[in-house]
Amino acid sequence: MKDLIHSKDKKWKVVLIHHPPYSKGSHDSDKEKQLIQIREIIVPVVESYGVDLVLSGHSHLYERTKLIAGYTGFEKDYDSLKHEVQHSSGRFDGTKKGMPYIQKKDNKGTVYVVAGSGGQLSRTTEGYPHNAHFYSDNTVPGSLMIETKSNILTVKWLTNDGSIKDEFTLLKDISSANERLLKSGKIIRELKID
């Protein structure tokens, strides 16, 4: 909590926790008390401090949400119109649906990643994949790579064969002109910081 309080002026905020708030892997976030408590107690705190990315493990697979906010219920309660801050994949590939996530000045929205596939893979639970997840995979092991460059944060899930199976980008402090270009589907290699 102290770290969050002192991170007020930091560009990027990443929180690491063991138990995931949203998972349908080897652990079910609808049925396990600790996971429910993380979602009900920790998620509102994390979001109130403008955390950009929450990384967890515990469930032995890979799962990733879109940029979401205000979702503390069970899987059946997930409503994309209500909880998704942006309706894109977060992928920086130049398509309209592939637009990166853009953090506005209110810094609303967090991406939640379960990166528990590095050591082993295991079964999934009923309801897999979770409704809040954009991408899920329980078939190959992998690890995360996080890169930041000023106002750009990129996360890649690399599998044991060296391929990138999932990737997303968060952007902050971009000009409205650059945002319009992104929404039009044009790829921008270097974004000007406002």
Wavefront OBJ file of the C-alpha trace (Angstrom):
o trace
v 0.000 0.000 0.000
v 2.840 2.388 0.847
v 4.367 1.794 -2.588
v 1.077 2.743 -4.255
v 0.794 5.885 -2.151
v 4.330 6.934 -3.130
v 3.842 6.068 -6.814
v 1.503 8.986 -7.491
v 3.837 10.684 -9.979
v 5.273 7.558 -11.603
v 4.627 6.971 -15.305
v 3.975 3.217 -15.044
v 2.539 1.231 -12.149
v 2.837 -2.558 -12.143
v 1.659 -4.687 -9.222
v 2.761 -8.282 -8.623
v 0.486 -10.578 -6.629
v 0.458 -14.341 -6.353
v -3.284 -15.076 -6.549
v -5.127 -13.886 -9.685
v -8.416 -12.013 -9.432
v -9.684 -13.559 -12.700
v -8.779 -17.147 -13.637
v -10.343 -20.317 -14.958
v -7.086 -22.241 -15.038
v -5.924 -24.709 -12.411
v -7.553 -22.347 -9.901
v -11.076 -20.947 -10.266
v -11.520 -17.307 -9.240
v -15.263 -17.864 -8.774
v -14.797 -20.630 -6.208
v -11.626 -19.980 -4.200
v -11.966 -17.646 -1.229
v -8.544 -16.000 -1.606
v -9.135 -15.208 -5.282
v -12.589 -13.776 -4.554
v -11.096 -11.592 -1.802
v -8.338 -10.350 -4.139
v -11.027 -9.326 -6.622
v -13.313 -7.706 -4.051
v -10.692 -6.008 -1.851
v -7.457 -5.551 -3.808
v -8.810 -4.755 -7.300
v -10.649 -1.563 -6.187
v -7.503 -0.351 -4.375
v -5.269 -1.113 -7.363
v -7.616 0.712 -9.721
v -8.023 3.705 -7.396
v -4.235 4.230 -7.535
v -4.135 4.050 -11.338
v -2.219 0.774 -11.639
v -1.663 -0.075 -15.291
v -0.785 -3.752 -15.076
v -1.355 -6.503 -12.491
v 0.723 -9.661 -12.840
v -0.086 -12.880 -11.021
v 0.567 -16.613 -11.159
v -0.890 -19.441 -9.055
v -2.987 -20.773 -11.971
v -0.700 -22.767 -14.296
v -1.502 -21.227 -17.675
v -1.510 -17.836 -19.407
v -4.556 -15.513 -19.262
v -4.909 -11.806 -20.115
v -7.794 -9.365 -19.810
v -8.455 -6.352 -21.953
v -8.096 -2.892 -20.369
v -10.871 -3.137 -17.776
v -12.213 -1.231 -14.762
v -14.786 -1.702 -12.024
v -15.169 -5.466 -12.374
v -15.225 -7.235 -8.998
v -17.953 -9.821 -9.537
v -18.106 -13.411 -10.683
v -17.495 -14.530 -14.255
v -21.209 -14.396 -15.095
v -21.253 -10.716 -14.008
v -18.697 -9.623 -16.617
v -20.191 -7.109 -19.051
v -17.865 -5.922 -21.818
v -19.900 -2.754 -22.382
v -19.673 -1.841 -18.706
v -16.193 -3.069 -17.763
v -14.015 -2.600 -20.857
v -12.391 0.824 -20.998
v -11.555 0.259 -24.673
v -12.899 -2.309 -27.110
v -9.632 -3.252 -28.778
v -7.148 -6.103 -28.504
v -4.337 -3.883 -27.269
v -2.172 -5.178 -30.089
v -0.179 -2.500 -31.885
v -0.690 -3.921 -35.381
v -2.294 -1.019 -37.230
v -5.818 -2.400 -37.481
v -8.825 -0.758 -35.841
v -9.414 -3.733 -33.530
v -5.658 -3.991 -33.035
v -5.288 -0.539 -31.592
v -3.095 -0.304 -28.479
v -4.718 0.625 -25.193
v -4.589 4.367 -24.635
v -4.474 5.599 -21.048
v -6.274 8.917 -20.738
v -5.417 11.544 -18.137
v -7.785 9.863 -15.640
v -5.623 6.713 -16.003
v -8.724 4.530 -15.892
v -8.293 0.857 -16.647
v -5.961 -1.988 -15.757
v -4.785 -5.088 -17.623
v -4.609 -8.287 -15.529
v -2.246 -11.087 -16.582
v -1.948 -14.590 -15.147
v 1.556 -15.736 -16.101
v 1.683 -19.128 -14.435
v 2.781 -21.266 -17.363
v 6.556 -20.983 -16.929
v 7.045 -23.920 -14.568
v 4.232 -26.255 -15.524
v 0.882 -26.489 -17.259
v -2.251 -27.978 -15.788
v -5.951 -28.367 -16.325
v -8.583 -25.689 -16.670
v -11.776 -25.289 -14.668
v -15.409 -24.972 -15.699
v -16.029 -21.773 -17.651
v -12.583 -21.638 -19.317
v -11.706 -19.276 -20.853
v -12.878 -16.591 -18.416
v -15.266 -14.050 -19.950
v -12.999 -11.143 -18.934
v -10.009 -12.547 -20.824
v -8.991 -11.442 -24.274
v -6.420 -14.233 -24.622
v -5.933 -17.527 -22.792
v -3.667 -20.514 -23.418
v -3.049 -23.643 -21.368
v -1.247 -25.664 -24.050
v 2.315 -24.281 -24.099
v 4.665 -22.949 -21.414
v 5.935 -19.400 -21.620
v 7.285 -16.309 -19.910
v 6.561 -12.575 -19.968
v 8.768 -9.840 -21.308
v 7.897 -6.250 -20.361
v 9.422 -3.283 -22.157
v 8.931 0.397 -21.412
v 10.058 3.291 -23.526
v 8.884 6.587 -22.092
v 5.134 6.618 -22.779
v 4.941 3.096 -24.284
v 4.651 -0.128 -22.263
v 4.662 -3.396 -24.216
v 4.064 -6.865 -22.784
v 4.889 -10.017 -24.759
v 4.167 -13.624 -23.819
v 7.008 -15.714 -25.236
v 6.549 -19.460 -25.477
v 9.238 -22.134 -25.135
v 9.630 -22.334 -28.939
v 10.528 -18.608 -29.065
v 7.264 -17.427 -30.606
v 5.191 -14.521 -29.311
v 1.683 -15.865 -28.718
v 0.245 -12.719 -27.120
v 1.310 -9.092 -27.085
v -0.280 -5.831 -26.023
v 0.738 -2.201 -25.707
v -0.334 0.559 -23.333
v 0.200 4.188 -24.360
v 0.113 7.339 -22.236
v 0.410 11.036 -22.966
v -0.073 10.845 -26.714
v -1.327 13.774 -28.736
v -4.902 13.834 -30.001
v -3.515 13.853 -33.555
v -1.606 10.627 -32.888
v -4.695 9.115 -31.255
v -6.748 9.921 -34.371
v -4.100 8.253 -36.557
v -4.165 5.159 -34.358
v -7.959 4.974 -34.526
v -7.787 5.259 -38.315
v -5.615 2.122 -38.402
v -2.312 3.748 -39.336
v 0.746 2.424 -37.538
v 2.905 5.042 -35.849
v 6.477 3.891 -35.194
v 7.425 6.638 -32.740
v 4.776 8.508 -30.787
v 5.374 12.087 -29.752
v 4.974 12.706 -26.025
v 2.630 15.600 -25.225
l 1 2 3 4 5 6 7 8 9 10 11 12 13 14 15 16 17 18 19 20 21 22 23 24 25 26 27 28 29 30 31 32 33 34 35 36 37 38 39 40 41 42 43 44 45 46 47 48 49 50 51 52 53 54 55 56 57 58 59 60 61 62 63 64 65 66 67 68 69 70 71 72 73 74 75 76 77 78 79 80 81 82 83 84 85 86 87 88 89 90 91 92 93 94 95 96 97 98 99 100 101 102 103 104 105 106 107 108 109 110 111 112 113 114 115 116 117 118 119 120 121 122 123 124 125 126 127 128 129 130 131 132 133 134 135 136 137 138 139 140 141 142 143 144 145 146 147 148 149 150 151 152 153 154 155 156 157 158 159 160 161 162 163 164 165 166 167 168 169 170 171 172 173 174 175 176 177 178 179 180 181 182 183 184 185 186 187 188 189 190 191 192 193 194
